[in-house]
Amino acid sequence: MAVEQSGSRAVLFGVHAYQHLPALDGVRHNVPALRDLLTAREAGGFAGEHCVAVPANSTPTALLDAVQDAADHARGLLLVYYAGHGHFGRDGRALLLATQASRPDRPHHSVPYDEIRAIVAASTARHRVVIVDCCFSGAALHMSGQEHSPAAPDFEIEGACVLTSSAETERSLCLPDGSVFTRELVLLLRDGLTGALSDGRRGEHLSLLTMADVYEALCERLKGRTVDGHRVPTPRMSTRDGGHRIPLAANRARDPRAASPRPSPPVAPVTAYAATRYFTGREDELAALAQEAGQSGAVCVVHGRGGQGKTELLRAAAARLASVYPAGCLEIDLRGWTPAEKPRDPHMVIAEQLHHMGYGPERVPTDLTARTETWRLFLKQHPVLLLLDNARDAAQLAPLLPPAGSPSAAMVSSRSELLDLNAHWRCALPPLPTEQCVTVWHKMGVPQDTEDLDRIAARINGSALALGPIGTRLLRGASPAAILAALAGPDRYTAFPSLDAAERAAFDSAYSALDTDLRNLIHQCAWHPGPDFAPDSLAAMAGRPEHEVEVRLTEIEQLLIRKNTRYSLHDSSLTYARRTAALHSSPEGEEASRQRLYQHLHSELQRARKALDSSVSHDERDARSARAWLDAHTPELQTAARVAGAGSRPRTAGFLQAVARSLLLDNRYIEAQELIQTVLNNTPAESLDHADATERLGEIHRMQGRFEDATAAYRNALNIYRTIGSQLGQANATKGLGDIHQAQGRYEQSARAYQDSLRLFQSMGDRVGQANAIKGAGDIHRIQGRYEEAATAYQDALALYRSVGNSLGQANTIKSLGDIHRMRGRHEGATTNYQNALTIFRTIGDRLGQANATKGLGDIHQVQGRYVEAAAAFEDALTIYRTIGDRIGEGSAIQRLGDIHQVQGRYVEAAAAFEDALTICRTTGDRLGQANAIKGLGDSHRACQRDAEAAEAFRTARDLYAEVGIAEWADICRRALDER
């Protein structure tokens, strides 16, 4: 069967050679091949004189004149085809079709697609088809005109079809014998269509190829294809007023012996709205939804909070699926969650939809069961796509859904996850990403150079509901700074009344659907300090068993975000939840709930730390469980501690101290110091809490290499402890001062401090304190080369740590014994100790210990000549030191890297590393570290024959070694001077 094209016109334009753009050699074949088929009687049926191939070197004016001439004379089909480069105009939105003279910086050399759109829209042709094969061609899909101003009128191309080779964000691909998209189009027109189609028809039964048939065939043929590793984009199509049924060509593969296909129903209503012209992004969700909903009988659910853009996603998918469901596309608002509205009766909905499909009143059964059966029979006979928007629950949806084996499908949006619905596919729609929010505002007309749009998008948390009102304010002159200020604080939508009302209505609708017990849990959620919580915390606040709360929380799906096993209130719901909780509860109830939370967190934190401290002598599964609890709860612990300390509540000082100690053990010094400072600000100056916080502050300073501040804090704490008579406090502060002396190379003072603290710990029977002091004394012996005494001290300390099950102390001491083995040349023993210590550090989550043990393994690699492995170990340790802010460790690791450079003859790199290490050691007051770095510089100078600089460095290093009592290294420097 030939296509009747006597009143039809076609304009074909392809550009393969350019003056300022890369050539597309394959495009030279597109227009000749396509024209041959369009003018063939057994294919396109166009008269030769009515199918114009515009010369490839034509100007924009010449092309537009050709299109205008064709549009003026076309009465049947008007076809416009373009292939070549596509790019965007200065506004970043308008699609431009490149000519031979096109250049990106001068868009007037290209053809504005909007001009072609306008010409085609004004034509009186019965059917209009535009085919665009270029990069970003999907920008041509918008059937309405590009908006140039907020007040610009819309116009549409009626009875039309636009087919593109790609989405508006994708690049099309080209082969030597033609562009990939047009090549498949040519093969389809040349060979015809055979095989099964998605709606049950077969290609060989078709006498004509409609645009829907062409689109489906191209999508199938190009699916999964790649060219030189690049994925071939999926074609896109947009239609209006039956544009998918426009016949393009005769099917040359038709088998006249085959049975005629089942006729389509006479009525094909489309009640679905088009997605807004500002619809942006969601490509992954859209592609997955279109693919799943394209399967016969599919039921697909998109769920999420109100205002996330669920309905727009369904509408965008429906546009892609128009060709798959030729019997119609019905959008039905079920009003499941509409404020002040009752959910719609599904049986009344069925009656309305049957009426839309041409059923008279006498054909719609009054019996509800019969009515449902009539509806299902219709869906089984005709391929219809249902957009069931704003569904309440599975019971409301059940009568509306397509039956098994139906060619129809349903896409459902709901604020509920609808887990009891037998859906084929589900998608929890996330907030719109920041960059896509910004793109929407640009599409609305907000200038490209507007500042802070990304910050505004972050402030609204990607709410699609907020994009329009905020974009409108920006277009009307509100500055981004003013918008940001208006969105700050808990009542962020005060300046946007419509948004505030919508968000409040969404919260009220979800809240009113909860029973009394769940509403009480929402109050507890509102009182929780944040940022998230697990059922155990909420159970403590509510004073209820954890298992009950865990089960009931799963029923609150609209107001809560669930990630893994933790929950949080949606940011936009938090304000309304707090207001509602305040209306239904007393301040005393809120305070009591939070105090129960603090007590629970304090108790569980102590339990977790005890499990980690004793993990070596007990089941390591307990340690892993405790570590997992800490990792999950640490943000909650920090926030709860900050809130607890904000109201000057002395009774929470113990909780704050416990959280600060936990953070310190995890090497999170800045966060720990913040909480310690809160305790100091809210406790009496001569109280035990104040002294403990001061001593902890000294430890934080020491760990970060701020030795002067640490010394002052330890001395202040010691004075308070003496005043109030706390022996334990005096012992801890004295031991801390010993650590400072050791770090700064004052080994005699350090040894005396350790001895003094040991006597105090022994008098109290504190075995952990004794072990700490003995290990400190062992460190002094090791540094000064008394390895036998050091080993004895470490063994004594290790025995005490093991007797009380202190994991951290054991790991540190095992690592120190590894140092002794290494210094004595027992490399195998050292390696074993470092690895054993590293295992414990990893189990308990101690990053500083991991860095120290890793650095020790690097030392072994270095001394055994495995410099690549040594450098890798030192780099790993350095990364950890820098992450946790340990300046002493950082300087030591850099010093080690300098040694590696030195031994491999990279003297410039070595000198740079030693200089960096020296700077850090001078900042921290680490005299031994300074001596090591200066000695390294001396070696570099000597290797480069800078004798004067080398001599000066060796003298300085010699003196420093002598001052700190390291005679062996002082002698090495003397010998270096004598060898000059």
N, C-alpha and C positions, 0 to 999 in steps of 0.2 A: 504494500500500500504506500503510495507516494504522499508526501506532505504537500498540501495546497499552500503555496507561497507566492501566488501571483501578485498580491498586494504587499509583499514583505520587502524589507530592505535590510542590508547588513553592511557594517563598516568594520574593517579589520586593519589593525595598526600594530606592527611589531618593529622594535628597534634593537638591532644587534651590535651596531658600532657607534661609539661615542667619542667626542672630542676630549671630554674631561672625566669620564667615568670608565670603569673597566668594561671591556668588551664581553658580550654574551653571544658567542659564536653560534650556539645552537638555536637561538631565537630566529636566525635567518630562515630556518626551515618551517617555522610555525605557521605563518600566514599562507604561504603557497599550499601547504598540505591541507590546512583547514579550509581554504577557499575551494580547492578541488572537490572536497567532500560536500561542502555546503551547496555547491552548484551542480552536483551530480543528481540526476533525476531520482535515482533509487536511494538517495540518502537525504540531503538537505532540501533539494527541490528549488533553490533560489535561481532566478534568472541570472545569467552571467553579468549583465549590465547593472543588476540591482545588488550585486555583492561587490563592494568597492574595497580594494586593497590599497590603502593610503601609502604612498612611498615612504620608506624608512627614514629618509632625510627631510621629511616635512616639518614645518614649523607648527607650534601650537595652534596658530590661527587656521592653518590649512586643515588640521585634523578636526577642529571644532566646526569649521565650515562643512566638512564632509558629514559629520554627525548631524548637524542642523538640517542639511539637505535631505538626508535619509529620514529624519524625524518628521519633516514636513510632508513627505510623500508616503510614508508607511501607513498602511491600513490594516494589514494582518500582523506580522511579527516585525518588530524593530530589534535588531541584534547589534550590539557594539562589543568589540573584542579588543583587548590591549595586552601586549606582552613586552616586557623590558624591565628597566629599573624602576622601582618605586621608592619615594622618599617623602619626608614631611616638610611642610612649610615652616616659616619662621615661628609660628605659634606652637609648633610641635604637635599639631592635631590634624591639620588639613592634609589629605593625601595628594601627592603630586605624581604625575606620570611622566617619566623622563623622555625627552626627545634627544636627537643626536647632539644638540648644542647645550644640553642641561649641565648645570654645575651646582653643587650643594649651596654655595654662597649666593647664587643668583636665581631664586626660584621662578622668576618671570620667564625663564627659558623652558620651563616645564608646563605641562597641561594640568590645570587644577581639576581634580576629579569632580569637585562640586559643580563645575561648569557642565560636564557631561551629565551629571545627575539632573541638573536643572533642565537641560534640553530634553532628556528622555522623559522626565516627569511631565513636560508640557506637550508631548506628542499625543496625537489622537489615535495612535496605533492600538489595536485590540490587545496585543501582547507585547511586553517589552522585556528584553533579557540583556543584561550586562555581564560580561565575563572578563575578569581581571586576573592576569597571571604575572604577578610581580611581588617583590618583597613588601611586607606590611599591607598586602591587598585587603586583608580583613577590615581595614578602616573604611572600605567602600560598602560594607554590609549595612550600615545604618541607613535605613530606608528614609528617615527624616533628614532634612538638611542639617549641615553643621551649624551649630549655634554660634553666632558672632557676637551676640550681646544677650544679656538676660531677658530682654524684652523681644527678641527676634521671633517672628512667627514661624511655626512649623509647617512643613509641607511634606507630602508623602508621594512615593511612586506607587500608584494603584495598579493592580493587575500585573505585577512585575516580579522579576526574579533577578537577584544579584548572586553570581557564583564567583568565588575567589579561590586562589590557589593556597592561601594561608590565612592565619589569624593576623590581627593588626600588630602583633608583637613578634611575628616570625618572618624569617627570610625564606623565600622560595629558591628552588634549586634548578640547575640547568645542566644538560648533557650535550655532547657534541652534535647529536642528531635532533635536538629540540629540548625545550624546557620540559622538566619531568611531568608537570601537570598537563600541559597541552599535548605532549606526546601520548599520554594515556587517553586524553579526550579524542585525539585523532584515531587511535587504534579502536576505541569504542565505536566511533561513527563508521569506521571502515569495515570492522568485522561484525558489528552488531553485538547484541546482549543475549546470553544464554544462561541457563542454570537457575537454581532456586533464589528467590528474592525474600527479603525479610518479612513481607506480609503474606507469604504462602504462594504467591504467583511464581511463574517461571518465565524467564526472559524470552525464550523462544516462542511463547504464546503472544508476545506483544508485537503489534504491528507498528506502533510508534514509540519513540523514546521521549518521555516527558522530562522536564528538568529534574523532577524527583528521581526518576530512573537514572538519569545521568549522574546526579549527585551521589546516589547510593552506590552505583558501580564504581565511580572514581574513588570514593572513600574506601571501599573494599579492596580495590586494586593497589592503592597506595599505602594501606595500613601496614605498619611495620617495616616499610622500605627505608633503606639508607643509601646515601651517595657519598663515597669517600669518608665514611664514618659519621656523616651528618644525617640526622633523622629527617625524612621527607615529611613536611607538615601535612596535617589533615585538611582537606578542602573545607570551605565554609560556604553556607548558602543562606540567604534571607529572602523571604517571599512576602507578597501582599496579595490579598483577594484572589486566591487560587493560583498564584504564580507558580507553584510547584507542579501544576497540571499542564503548563504550557508545552506543546509538542515542539521539540527541536529538530528531529530528523526521523526518517523511517528506520525501523530496525532491520538491518540487512541480514540478520540471523533468524528472522521469523520463519517458523515451520508452518506452512499453510495447512498441513495435515493435523496439526495439534488442535486440541479443543480450545475454544475461546475462554479466556479468563473470566472469573466471576465478575459481573459488573459492580462498580462501586455504588454505594448508596447515593440516591439523588441529592441528599442534603448533607453538607459537610460544615456544620457551624463551628466557628472558632470564637469562643467567648473569653479566651485567655488574653490578658493584656500583654503588650510588648514590654520587655524589660526597659527600664529607664535608659535614656541615651547616655547617662553617666555611669552605667554599670561597668565596673572595672575589676580586672583580676579574677580571682577564684578559678583560675584555669584548671588546676588539678581537680578540684571538686566538681567543676562543670563537666570536664571530660569524663570523669568517672560516672557521674550521674547520667549523662547522655548515653554512655555506653550501656549501663545497667538498665536504664528505662527503655532502651531500644529493644530489649528482649521481650518477646510476647509473654503476657501474663505477669510481668514484673510488678512488684510493689516496693517502692523506694522511699525511705524516710530521711528527711533532713530535719534535725532537731537542734534547738538552742534557745537562748534567751530571746525575748521580744526585741525587735530593732536590730537584729544581726544581719538582716538581708536574706532571710530564707526564701521569702516569696520571690524576690528578684532572681535568685538563683534558679528556682523552678521555671520562671518565665524564660530565662535565657536558655535553659535546657530545652524547653518546649519549642523554641525557635529553631534549634538544631534538628529537632525530631519531626518537623512538620511533614517531611516526605515519608516518614515511616508510618504515620498514622493519618492516612488521607481521609478517613471518615469524620474527623473533627478533633478539636482540642478544647476541652471544657475546663474552665477555672471556676472553682466553687469555694467560697469562703464559708467555712463551717462554724465560725464564730466561737470556737472552743474556749478561747481565753480572752475574748473581747470584754472589757469592763462594762458592767451594767447591761450585758446582753446574755440571754440564755443560749446555750449551744443549740445549733439547728438540729431539728429532727431529721434523721437520714431518710426516712420514708417520704417526708415532704420534699426533700431535696430530689429524690428519685422522680417524683411526679413532675417537678419543675423541669428537670433535665429531659425527661421523655417528651415533654411538650416542645422543648427546644429542638429535639430531634425529629419533629413532625408528627408526633402522636396526638390525635384529638382526644378530648376528655373521655369519650366513650371507650377509648383503647387503653386508658390507664386504670388498672384494677383498683377497687376500693379496699379489697382485702390486702393487708400489708405483706403477707407472705407471697401472694400472687404478684403483687407489684414488684417485690424484690426479684422474683423469678423472671418477670418480664424484662427488667433492667439487665439482669445477668445474661439473658438470652440475647438481648440487643448487643451487649459488649462482646459476646461470643461470635456474633455474626459480622460485626463491623469493627475495624481497627481504630479505636478511639483512645486518645491520651487524656487522662484525668489529672487535673491539678487540684488536689484536695488540700486546701490551705487552712491553717489555723485549727487543726484537729484537736479535739479534747482527749479522746481515749480510743482504745481499740473497739469498744462497744459501739461508738458512734460511727466508726469507719466500716465495720463488718458488712452491713448491707450494701455498701457502695462499691466494694472492691471487685475487680474482674474475677470471674470464675477460673478454675483450672482449665488449661488449654485454650484460653481466650487469646485473640490477637491484640487485645487492648492492654493497657498498662496504667498504673497509677503512681504519681509522684505526690508524696504527702509531706507537709510541713507542720511542725508542732513544737510547742515549748516543752512537751514531754518526750522522753526517749521512746515511749511506746514499746517497751520490751515485751509486752504480752501480745504484740501484733506479729503475725508470721510474715515478716518483711524479708525480701531477698537481699536488701542492701541498706545500710544505715550510715549516716554521716553526721557527726557532731560539728556544727559549723562554728569555726573559731572567729574571734574578732578579725576585722580587716587589717592586714599588715600596714604599717606606717606609710610605706612608699605608695601603696595603692590608695590610701586616703588622700595623700597629696595629689596623686594623679586625678582623682575625682574632682578635687577643687580646681585643678588646672582645666579640666574639661568644662567646668562651670564658668570659666572665664577669669579665674583668679590668676594674675600675672605670674609668669614662670619665676621671676626674680623675687617674689614675695618671701620675706624672711620668716623663720621660725614655724613654718607649716609642719615640719616633722615633730616639733615639740608640741604643737597643738594636737596633732594626731595621737601622740603618746598620752597626752592629758585626757583625751576622751576614750582611751583604751580601744581604739579601732571600732567604735560604735557606728554602724552604718546609719542608725537613726539620727545621729548628731551631725552627719556630714552636710546635709542640706541647710539646716538653720545656721550653722557656723559659716558655710560658704556664702550664704546670702548676706550675713553681717559683714564679711570681708569685702564682698562686691559693693556693698553700700557705704564703704569707707571706714569701717572699724579697723583699727590697727591690730596687727598680730599681738603686740604687747598688751593691748587692752583685752583681747580675747583670752590670752594666757592668764592675765590677772583675774578675769571673771571666772575662769575655770579652776582657780586655785581654791584650796580649802575644802571642807566637807560638803558645803552647800554649793557645789560648783555650777549648778544649772539655774541659780537664782536669776541671772541675767538672760536666761533663755526659758521663759515661762512654758512654752509649748513642750520643750524637752522635759522640763521638770514634771509637768503634768503627765506626760507619757510614761516616764520612768516610775513615777509614783503609782500610776494606774497598773503598770506591769507588776510592781511589787505587791500591791494590794490584792490583785487577782490571784497571784500565787499564794500569798499568805492566807487569804480567806479560804482557799481550798484545803488547808491543813487542819487536822484535828487539834484539840486543845493541848495534847501532849507534845505534838510536833511544834506548835507555836511556842511553847515554853522552851524547847530546844533552840528555836531561832533566837529567842531572847538571850540564851547562853552564848550562842554564836556571836551575837552583837556585842556582848560584854567581853568576849575574849580579846586580849590585846593584839593578836595577830602574830605574824602574817598569815599563818595557817595553823591547823590543829589536827590531832588524831582523835579517835573516839575516846581514848583513855583520859585526855585532858577535859573533854566536854563532859564525860561521865563524872569526873571529880567535881567540876563546877556545879553540875546538877544534883550531885549527891546520889547517883544511881549506879547500878551495876554496869560495867563497861560493855558486856555482851548485849544488853538491852539497847544501849545507846548506839552501838555499832550497827545493829539491825535496823533501827528506826531512822538513822541518818540516810540510809539508802533510799528512803521515800521522799526526801526533800531534794528534788532534782533541778528545779528551776532557779532556786535562790543560791544554791551552793555549787562551787566548783570542786570536783573531785580529781585529784591527781595522785596516782598510786594509792596509798592508804590514808592520805591526808585531805582535809577539806579547808575551804575558805569561802567566805561570802563574796559574791560578785561585787566588784568595786562600786558599781552604780546602785547596788542594793543596800550597801552598808549603812549609808546615811538614813535611809527609810527604816531599816531594821532597828537602828539605835533609837530613832524617834518612837517607833512602835513599842519597843521594850520599855522605854521611859514612861509611856502612857499606861502600861499594864503592870508595872512593877515599881518598887520603891528603891531609892538610892541605897538603903541599908541592904536590900536583897542583892543588888549588884555588887556591893563591897564584900558581902559574905561569900558570894560566888567566886569572886577573884581571889579572896584569901584561901579558899579551898584549892583553887588552881595553883597558887604559889606553894602551898604545903605539898601538894601532890608532885609538882615538878621538882621541888627541893628533895623530897624523899626518893623519887626515881633517879634523879641525878646522882645522889650519893650511892644508890644501889649500882648504877652503871659504872661509876668510877671505882667502886670496890671490886666489881667483877674484873675490870681491866687491871687494877693493881695486883690482883691475885691470879691472873690468867695463867701464869707459868706453872703454878702448882695445882691448878684445877683444870676442868674441861675447857678447852679452847672454844668450844661452841658457845659457852657463856660469854666469853670475851667478844666473839663476833656479834652475838646478839646485843651486847651492851654497846659495841661500837656502832651498830646499825641504829640503835635507839638514839644515841648521841648525835649522829649525823643527821637524822631526821628531825630531831627536836631542838638542835642548837639555835636556829633562827627564832623559834618560839621562845626558848629560854632567854635569849637576849632581849627580845621585845618585852616579854613579861617582866624581866628584871628592870628594864628602863621605866616601864609604867609603874612598877612597884616602888621604885625609888623616886619617882617624880613628885609624890605627895608628901614627902618628908615623913615616912613611916619607919621609925626605928626598928619595929618588930620584923621588918623584912631585910634587915642588914645581913643576917645569916644567909638568907637566900641569895642576895646579891654577891656576897663573898664566895659562895659555892659556885655560882655561875662564872664569876671572874676567874676563880682557880681553874675551873674546867677549860675556859678559853685559854688561859695561860699554858696549861698542859698541852693544848692543841696548837701552841705557838701563835695564837691570835692576840698579839700584844695590845694593839690599838683598842680593840673592843673591850679587852679585859681592863685596860686603864680607865676607860670611860665609866665602867661600873664602879671601879674602886674609888674614883673621884666622887661619884655620887654618894658612896658610903661616907667618905671623909667629910662631905658637905653636910651630912645629915646626922652625924653622931658627935657626942661630947668629946672634947679634945683629949681627956684623960680616961676615956673608956677603953675596955678591952677591944670592942669592935673597931674603934678608931686606931688603936695600936696595930691590930691585925691587918687592917687596910693599909696602914703606912708601911708595914713590913712587906706586904704583897706588892706595894708600889715600888719598893726598892728592888724586888725581884724582877719586876717588869723592866725597870730601867737597866738593870744588870744584863738581862737577856738581850737587850737592844744595844749594848755597848755604851750606854750613858752612865759611866762609872761615877762621875762626880755627883750626879743626881741620885744615883743608887746609894752612894755612901751617906749622903745627907738623910735620905729616907730611913736607912737602917739605923743610923744614930738616933734619929728622932723616935723611931719605934722603940729602940733599946731604952731610951730615957723614960718613955711612958711605961714600958713593962716594969722597969725598976720601981717607978713610983707606985704602981698598983700591985707590985709583988708577984708578977707572973714569971715563974722560972722557965716555963716552956717558951714563952715569948722571948725572954732574954737569950735562951740557947739558940733559937732560930735566927734572931737578929745578929748575934755574934758569929754564927756560922756564915751568914750572908756577908758580913764584913770580911770574913776570911776568903770568901770567893772573890770579892773585889780586889783584895790584896794580891791574890794569886793571878788574876787576870791582868793586873798592872805590873807584875814582876816583883812584887814586894814579898818574897817567899818567907822570910823570917817572921814578918808580922802575920802572914797568912797561917803559918804553922802554929803560932801562938793562939790565934783566934780559933783554929780548929781544936786545939787542945783544951782551951777554955770551954768551948761549947760541948766537947765530949764529956767533960766532968759534969756539966749541968745535966746533959741527957742521961748519964749513968746514974746520977742521984735520983732521977725520976723514973728510971727503968724504961726509958723510951728507946726501943731497939732500932726503930727507923732513924731517929735522930742520931743515935750512936753510929749507925752504918754510914750515914751521910758525912759525919765528921771524919770517920776513919778513912772513907774513900777520898775526902779532900786532902787528908794528910798523905795518902798514897799518891795523889796527883803531884804533890810537891816533890816527893822522893823521885817520881818518874821524870819530872822536868829537869831535876838537878842530877840525873844520871845514876841515882841509887836504886837500881832496878830490883835488887833482892828485897830491899825494904819495901819498895813499892808493891811488889808481888805479894808479900806477906800481908800488907795492909788491905790490898784488894781482896785477897782470899778471906780475911776476917770480915770485911764489909759484906762480901757475897754470902757468907754463912748467915749473917744477921738478916739480910734481905730475904733469903730463902726461908728463914725461920718464921718470918711474918708474912710471907707470900707477896712481897712487893715486886711487881713485874718491872716497873720502870727502873728501880734501883738495880735489880739484877742485870737488866739489859745494859745499863751504863757501865756497870762494873765488868761485865764480860767483855764489852768493847775495850775498856781500859787494859784488861789482861791481854787482849789482842795487841794493844800498843806495846806492851812489855815484850811479848813474843817477837814482834816485828823488830824492835830495837836490839834484841839479842840475836837476830838472824834466823829465828825459827818461823819461817814464812808459812809453812803448812799449818802450824798451830795458830798463827795469827789469822790466816784466812778463815779457818774454822770458827774462831771466836767472832770475827766480824760478821760472818754469815749467820751465826746463831743469834747474835745481838740484833742484826737487821730483821730477822724473822720476828723476834719479839716486838721490836719497834713497829713493824707493820701491823702486827696483830692488835696492838693497843692504839695505833693511829698516831704515834709520836713522830712528827715530821723532822724535828731537830735531831732526834736520835737516828732516824733514817739517813739524814745527811751526813752525820758524823761517821756512821758505820760505812756508808758508801765511800766517803773520803778515805777511810782506812783501807778499804779494798783497793782504791786507787793507788795508795802508797805501796801496797804489795806489788801491783802491776808495774809500778815505776821501778822499784828496786830490782825486779826480775827482768827488766828490759822490755816489757810489753807497753810501749809508750802510747799506742793508739787506744788500748783499753784503759790505760791510766787516765789519759786526757778525757775520755768519755765519762769515766767515773767522777772525775773532778768537775766536769761540766754539769753532770746530774746533781751533784751536791751543791754546786754554786746556785743552780736554779732554785733549789729548795731554800737555801739560806736567804736568797733575795726575796723569795715569796713570803717567808715568815718574818723578814726584817732583822735577821741575825747578822749584825755587822762584823762581829768577831769571826764567825764562820765564813762570811763572805771574803774577808781579807785573807783568811787561811787558804781557802780554795783558790783564790787568784794567785797567791804565792806558789801553790803547787803547780798551777798551769804555767807560771813563769819558769819553774824548774824544768818542766817538760820541754818548753821552747829552748831553754838553755842547752840541755843535753843533746838536742837535735840540731843545734847550730843556728837557731833562729834568734840571734842575739838582739835584734831590734824589737821583736815581739816580746822577748823575755824581759828586756829593760822596761818596756811599757807596762807589762804585768806587775813587775816589782814596784814601779812607781805608783800604780793604782793601789797595790796592797799597802804600801807605805803610807799613802794618804789616809786610808781607812784606819790603820793602826795608830796613827798620830791622833786621829779624831777620837778614837776610843781610849787612848792612853795605854795601849797594849805595847809595853816596852820589849818583850820578847819577840812579838810579831814585827816590831820596827827593826830589831836587830837582824832577824831573818831576811827581811826585805832588803835592807841595806847591804847585807852580806851578798845576796843575790846580785844586786847592782854592781858590787865590786867584781864578782866573777864575770859579769857581762862586759864591764870596762876592760878587764884584763884580757879577755878573749879578743876584744877589738883593739888591743894595744893602746888603750888610753890609760897609761900607767899612773899619771898623776891623780886622775879621778878614781882609779881603782884603789890606790893607796889611801886616799881620803875615806873612801867607803869602808875599807877593811879596818882602819883605825876607829872609825865611829862605831862599827859593829862590835869590834873587840871590847871597847869600853862599855857598851850596853850589855854585852854578855857577862862581863865581869860584875857590873852593877847588880844584875839579877841572879848572879851566882851560878852561871852555866860555864864552868871552867873549861870543859872540853871544847866548846865552840869558841871560847876566847882564845884558846891555844891554836885552833885552826886558823883564826884570823892572824895571829902573830906569825905563824909559819908562812902564811901568804905574803905578809909584809917582808919577811926575811928572804923570800925567794926572788924578790925584785932585783 
